[in-house]
Amino acid sequence: MLPISLTNHQWSDPITALFISTSAVCVTGLSVVDVGKYYSFFGEFVVALLAQIGGLGYMTATTFLLLILGRRFGLKDKLALQQSLDMPGISGVLQLVKSIIGATLLFELTGAFLLLGVFVPQLGWNLQAIWFSVFHSVSAFNNAGFGLYADSFVKFVESPLLNFTITGLIIFGGIGYQAIMELFFWGRSRLGRNHAASLRPDRFMFSLNFKIVTTTTLALLVIGTVAILITEFNNLDTLGNLSWNGKLLAAWFQSVTTRTAGFNTIDNGKLGSAALFVTIALMFVGASPGSTGGGIKTTTIRILTGVTRAVLQGQSSVILFNRQIPMALIMKAIAVFLGSLSVVVVSTILLTLFDPTIPFVQLFFEVVSAFATVGLSTGITAQLSVGGKLVLIGTMYIGRVGILMLMSTLISENARSVIRYPEEELLVG
C-alpha cells in the first residue's frame, strides 16, 4: 500500500493491495491492476519476492532463513517440514530444503539468462531488460503468472525463445521438487559421475510418484495442445491469423500455462466456448504435488482414473506401474476431488451473487483459475465488486493452502475406533 510501491506515489487501495499480495503469495497471478504500470520497481520487487516465498512454500522459505542464521533444528521443526514437503519420513528433510533452494536458483538464473535474448533486443541493454528477465523468470518457475506487460506475452506469440523458455520454467516448476531431484540423480548416474551408479546404471529406479507425475503431465500437455489447436484453429481472434508455427506455439503455450502458470500469448477473453471448457478442465487438474502449482494435482486425477479403470475391469485393487495403490491414498484422492469441487461450486455461487451482471462462464472460469492458483482471466478481474474480489482472495488462499489441510485444521481428528461394522451393499451409478 505504501506510496513508494506505486508509480503515482499515492497510497494504494487496501483491497487492491490485499488482492495482489494474496495472488502473489498464493502464486496465482490474478490481478486487478496492470502490475507493470501500477507499481514502481520497489512494488514489482515486493510482488516478485512474495511469489518466490509462495513458490518455495512457507516452511521451506522459513527453514532457509533459519539455516542462514545458524539455528539448529529439533524434532518438532523436522516434523513440520516433513508434513509441508509431503515426505514419508523426516530423514534428510534439511538436505532436501537445501537442494530445493539450489534447484530454484539454478532454474531461475538460467531462465533469466535466456530471456535476456528476448528483452534486450526490444528494450536495449539496460537495467530494465535485466529486471524484466529476472522478474518473468521468477514468476514463471514459481507458476505465479505475473507479467510486466499489460497483455502478458501476446506480442511474443511467435517467439520460439520466449515460448520455450517460459514453458520450460513452468513445467519444471510444476512437476515438483522431488521429481526434479530424481531426474538429477538419474542424469548423474547415466553420465557416470557417481562411480557406483555408473557401474550399474540399470539399478537406478524411478519412484512411482515420478512415473505418475511425468507421464500424466506429458499426457495432459499433449491433450491440451491438440484440443486448443482444434477448437481455436479458425478463430481469427486467437489462432486464426497466425502461421502454422505460430498456431502450434500458441496452442502449446496455452496448454502449458493452464497448468497453474497464468501467462498468455492469446486473449483468453476471445476463446470460444469449447476452448474455455478445455482450459477450465486443465486448470482444475493443475500441477503436481510438492510443486509451485495448484489444482487437485496430477497424482489425484491419475488415481481417480485408475479407480475408474479398475471398476470397469472388475478388479478389486488399483494398479499403477505394477504397484498397488493403498486404500488410504485412494480415499485421500476422492476427498481432495470432492473438497475441491465443493469450494469451486460455493465460490462460483457467491461470485454470481456479488456480480450478477457478468456472464456465468466468465465467473466460473475466474473461480477455477483462482482455486487452482492459475491466474488466467477472461479480463473481468478488475470489474469485480469488492465482495467478488474478497471471494477470489479466499478462494486463492484455500487453493494454495490445500483443501485437506484447511479442513483438518477446522475439524478435530477423532480417535481411531477398534469397532468394525458389518458391510452392506447399496446401489451406485
C-alpha positions, 0 to 999 in steps of 0.5 A, spaced: 500 500 500 505 504 501 506 510 496 513 508 494 510 501 491 506 505 486 508 509 480 503 515 482 506 515 489 499 515 492 497 510 497 494 504 494 487 501 495 487 496 501 483 491 497 487 492 491 493 491 495 490 485 499 488 482 492 495 482 489 499 480 495 494 474 496 495 472 488 502 473 489 503 469 495 498 464 493 502 464 486 496 465 482 497 471 478 490 474 478 490 481 478 486 487 478 491 492 476 496 492 470 502 490 475 507 493 470 504 500 470 501 500 477 507 499 481 514 502 481 520 497 481 520 497 489 512 494 488 514 489 482 520 487 487 515 486 493 510 482 488 516 478 485 519 476 492 512 474 495 511 469 489 518 466 490 516 465 498 509 462 495 513 458 490 518 455 495 512 454 500 512 457 507 516 452 511 521 451 506 522 459 505 522 459 513 527 453 514 532 457 509 532 463 513 533 459 519 539 455 516 542 462 514 542 464 521 545 458 524 539 455 528 539 448 529 533 444 528 529 439 533 524 434 532 518 438 532 521 443 526 523 436 522 516 434 523 513 440 520 517 440 514 516 433 513 508 434 513 509 441 508 514 437 503 509 431 503 515 426 505 514 419 508 519 420 513 523 426 516 530 423 514 534 428 510 528 433 510 534 439 511 538 436 505 532 436 501 530 444 503 537 445 501 537 442 494 530 445 493 533 452 494 539 450 489 534 447 484 530 454 484 536 458 483 539 454 478 532 454 474 531 461 475 538 464 473 538 460 467 531 462 465 533 469 466 539 468 462 535 466 456 530 471 456 535 476 456 535 474 448 528 476 448 528 483 452 534 486 450 533 486 443 526 490 444 528 494 450 536 495 449 541 493 454 539 496 460 537 495 467 530 494 465 531 488 460 535 485 466 529 486 471 524 484 466 528 477 465 529 476 472 522 478 474 518 473 468 523 468 470 521 468 477 514 468 476 514 463 471 518 457 475 514 459 481 507 458 476 505 465 479 503 468 472 505 475 473 507 479 467 510 486 466 506 487 460 499 489 460 497 483 455 502 478 458 506 475 452 501 476 446 506 480 442 511 474 443 506 469 440 511 467 435 517 467 439 520 460 439 525 463 445 520 466 449 515 460 448 520 455 450 523 458 455 517 460 459 514 453 458 520 450 460 520 454 467 513 452 468 513 445 467 519 444 471 516 448 476 510 444 476 512 437 476 515 438 483 521 438 487 522 431 488 521 429 481 526 434 479 531 431 484 530 424 481 531 426 474 538 429 477 540 423 480 538 419 474 542 424 469 548 423 474 548 416 474 547 415 466 553 420 465 557 416 470 559 421 475 557 417 481 562 411 480 557 406 483 551 408 479 555 408 473 557 401 474 550 399 474 546 404 471 540 399 470 539 399 478 537 406 478 529 406 479 524 411 478 519 412 484 512 411 482 510 418 484 515 420 478 512 415 473 505 418 475 507 425 475 511 425 468 507 421 464 500 424 466 503 431 465 506 429 458 499 426 457 495 432 459 500 437 455 499 433 449 491 433 450 491 440 451 495 442 445 491 438 440 484 440 443 486 448 443 489 447 436 482 444 434 477 448 437 481 455 436 484 453 429 479 458 425 478 463 430 481 469 427 481 472 434 486 467 437 489 462 432 486 464 426 491 469 423 497 466 425 502 461 421 502 454 422 508 455 427 505 460 430 498 456 431 502 450 434 506 455 439 500 458 441 496 452 442 502 449 446 503 455 450 496 455 452 496 448 454 502 449 458 500 455 462 493 452 464 497 448 468 497 453 474 502 458 470 497 464 468 501 467 462 498 468 455 500 469 448 492 469 446 486 473 449 483 468 453 477 473 453 476 471 445 476 463 446 470 460 444 466 456 448 469 449 447 476 452 448 474 455 455 471 448 457 478 445 455 482 450 459 477 450 465 478 442 465 486 443 465 486 448 470 482 444 475 487 438 474 493 443 475 500 441 477 503 436 481 504 435 488 510 438 492 510 443 486 509 451 485 502 449 482 495 448 484 489 444 482 487 437 485 494 435 482 496 430 477 497 424 482 489 425 484 486 425 477 491 419 475 488 415 481 481 417 480 482 414 473 485 408 475 479 407 480 475 408 474 479 403 470 479 398 475 471 398 476 470 397 469 475 391 469 472 388 475 478 388 479 478 389 486 485 393 487 488 399 483 494 398 479 499 403 477 506 401 474 505 394 477 504 397 484 498 397 488 495 403 490 493 403 498 486 404 500 488 410 504 491 414 498 485 412 494 480 415 499 485 421 500 484 422 492 476 422 492 476 427 498 481 432 495 476 431 488 470 432 492 473 438 497 475 441 491 469 441 487 465 443 493 469 450 494 469 451 486 461 450 486 460 455 493 465 460 490 462 460 483 455 461 487 457 467 491 461 470 485 454 470 481 451 473 487 456 479 488 456 480 480 450 478 477 451 482 471 457 478 468 456 472 464 456 465 468 462 462 464 466 468 465 465 467 473 466 460 473 472 460 469 475 466 474 473 461 480 477 455 477 483 459 475 483 462 482 482 455 486 487 452 482 492 458 483 492 459 475 491 466 474 488 466 467 482 471 466 477 472 461 479 480 463 473 481 468 478 481 474 478 488 475 470 489 474 469 485 480 465 488 486 469 488 492 465 482 495 467 478 488 474 480 489 474 478 497 471 471 494 477 470 489 482 472 495 479 466 499 478 462 494 486 463 492 488 462 499 484 455 500 487 453 493 494 454 495 493 452 502 490 445 500 483 443 501 485 437 506 489 441 510 484 447 511 479 442 513 483 438 518 485 444 521 477 446 522 475 439 524 478 435 530 481 428 528 477 423 532 480 417 535 481 411 531 475 406 533 477 398 534 469 397 532 468 394 525 461 394 522 458 389 518 458 391 510 452 392 506 451 393 499 447 399 496 446 401 489 451 406 485 451 409 478 
